[in-house]
Amino acid sequence: MNGFRNRFRQVVDEFNPFRSYRALSAEAQLGEKTLVNIFTNDKFDTSMTGPGVFTLARVCKILGVSLDYVVWGNSDHVADSA
């Protein structure tokens, strides 16, 4: 894995409050296989559109992690509570 997909999977695996990717996807109002598709589709590494900022933002909000960290690798991975 490369770039954001690696960071995204890392924070999902570390902070997921649910028992499965499917349950987290449902909570974020995503399709059942969306998270797994992001983790496994290496086309996202070079895509100009990626999986979508709103998709990532919803998951990051549930996990309490920084979207900036997931996308760019900047800052601490825990989101500000403000």
Buried (B, 14 or more C-beta within 10 A) or exposed (E): BEBBBEBBBBBBEEBBEEEEBBEBBBBBEBEEEBBBBBBEEEEBEEEEEBBEEEBBBBBBEBBBBBBBBBBEEEEEBEBEEE
